[in-house]
Each structure stands twice: as C-alpha cells, then as structure tokens.
Amino acid sequence: MEKREDLRSILPYLGVVVEGSSLQCPSPVIEPLKAISRGPGHSGIQSGELLFLAISDLRHSLSLSSQRLSASASHGYALFFDELLSTELIGALLTCSFFCLFPTSNRDAKHLPMINFDHLFSCLYETNDEKMENKIKCIIHYFERICSHMPTGLVSFERKVLPLEDVALCVTYPKADSWSKSATPLCHFEVHRSGLIEDQSKEALEVDFANKYLGGGALRRGCVQEEIRFMINPELIAGMLFFPSMADNEAIKVVGPERFSNYTGYASSFRFAGDYVDKRDVDFIGREINKAFCGFFYQSKCQQYQRLFKGDGPCGAQLDQGIQGSDSISRSNRSLQEAPYVSVGTNEGIHGDEQIGNSEEKGGPSLEHQYDVGVVTGN
C-alpha cells in the first residue's frame, strides 16, 4: 500500500501511518483516544477546557505542536462543552429526568441538587396538593410543546466567582464594610411595587437570591419565586444536573431559557394556566448584594471599572495601581460614571411606582444615554 503514489501524495495530510496493508493512527494516540471514547468517568476529562488540553497532548504526540491552533480555540471548546446546551439536548436531558435515568448515589456528596422527577411525583401522592399537580402540568406541557415543535436555540450556563483572595487584575469578593464605605453614587433606577419579574416588558437581567442550590425546591414541594420560574421555564432544570451548590462569592448565570407556560397564584395557590409563547430573550441570575455584584461583573472588563470603584469601593485600590486607561477604556469609564437609567422591579404585590435617585439634584453627572436593559429582582 505504501508504494501507491496517490496515497503517498496525501499521507502527510492524513495524520495516520501505514502498517502493512492498512492505515492506522500512530500508536502514541491510540490509548488516549480509547480512554476519551469510554467517557469522562474513565478519561477524567470533565470539561471543555480539559478536553482542549487533551487535544493539545494528542497533537504533541503527533509532532503537531509547532502548527499553532486558532488563538481562541481553547475558549470555544470551553464555551461549547461547558456553557452552551442546545434546547434539543436539554429536551433529551429532561426526558431522562422524567424517566429517572440519572444515577443519584453520589450527588449529595458532591453537593448537587436532585435531578430525577421521582420526588416530584412522590410529593404529589403524599400531599395530594393541587400546587404539585399543577407543577407537573407545567412540565408535561413543556414536553407537549417540544414534541410538536422542537426549539432550535441555545441555553448557556455559567458559574461566576469573585475570588476571596487578591488576584492580579481581578476584582475580589467585597469585604464586609466595603459597600457601607463606598462613596460611588447609585445610578438612576425605578422601583415598581407591582407586577411579576417574568412579565417585564423590556429586556432585563433577572436576579434571584433564594437558595444556594440552583432550582431550590423545584423538584420537590417548593413553589415560590425560584421554583415557579423553573416550572414555567423548564429548560432551567437542566442546570441542576451539573451545578453544585453556590458559596457566598458565587452566582450562576443562565441565558436563553424559554418560557412555555402561563400560571396564576403563588405557593399553595399556584395553578398552571395554559400555553405561553415567549418572544424575548431572558437572563436568569442568582444571593445578597455580593451575589448580584458577582453575577453582573465581568472580570475580563475589570480595567474598564477602575474609575467606578476607586477609593473605598468594593474593588479598593487594586485597580488603581499601574493601569493607564486608553481612549476606549476612558470612554467605557465615562459611560459607567454617567449612571445609566435602570429599572428595578419586585413582586411584593403593592401597587404604585416610585422613581428614586436624581443625580442632577445631587450634583452628580447628567445622563447622556438611555439604556433599555434593566435589573429585575424579588424575594
């Protein structure tokens, strides 16, 4: 075979070798590939980042290290395998949850929430509670919808962490008195004392401070803010499969889950109220002011925040040292200082709107821009 001219001409581009009358992978990569094919439990590759490192090792064994990969390839592997799930894949995962196919023997030890639906149905029988029946109706309606028309979008899941110790060019978890000592003025915001978080007319970041476990009691007897959201947006449940509990310096950000159901009531009065067609993108973030800060903050843009947090702010002096702002950074800082108009809502059921904050009256900077993205929170 190796004497064939046509094969010899393409062999350098195949990444295989000729052994006798066959083409084979070079021996240094065979065992690693076998380990990867047997799954993460055997290979130890539990994330997109580790997968890229394994790929780099394979390339090194093939003497391909000198041929550099695309600069952002490692980030792409991490994004796709660690953060992005297709809605079709989520449908398959939730089907496995419905049929109770996920192993559960070690989940408590790993601080993972329950993922199978057996407790949901068990609670229905034990309590004979209408709210449990209606929680299940929401999930069954989700399955009916995706069976008639499978969504084609993506949902991203991301754990965001503020380091507890000082890390170069990173904002750390604020100390206990950082917020009380901060002299940074609040931006303009509104408080709407009526309405529901999920019914905001404008695109918004939605913040939930309810539980250290993603989903709270969604798959048990819980039926308040977070649990209701997981019932009407069942794609959120997929995150319960792989996200351990959150520490105080952590938040989980989910982008893109679709809402499928209408509902009425709250807690014991919760009732499924039919189909809902979601026409907007939704962000769901979830504890306390530091959890929100962790959720909103982008470490990769921390230099842009240096002016905002100078002095006694949560970033302290760590961002003030040795950073010279470029024109683009200065523009970003200026826009941050100009305090965008933020809409904040609660679901406490008290009617009436109240606008809080006027930086012009306080002598602060005037607004040059209006922003449509707001923050919606409750609990």
Secondary structure, 3 states (H helix, E strand, C coil): CCCCHHHHHHHHHCCCEEECCEEECCHHHHHHHHHHHCCHHHHCCCCHHHHHHHHHHHHHHCCCCCCCCCCCHHHHHHHHHHHEEEHHHHHHHHHHHHCCCCCCCCCCCCCCCCCCCHHHHHHHHHHCCHHHHHHHHHHHHHHHHHHHCCCCCEEEEEEEECCCCCCCCCCCCCCCCHHHHCCCCCCCEEEECCCCHHHCCCCEEEECCCCCCCCCCCCCCCCCHHHHHHHHCHHHHHHHHCCCCCCCCEEEEEECCCCCEEEECCHHHCEEEEECCCCCCCEEECCHHHHHHHHHCCHHHHHHHCCCCCCCCCCHHHHCCCCCCCHHHHHHHHHHHCCCCEEEECCCCCCCEEEECCCCCCCCCCCCCCCCCEEEECC
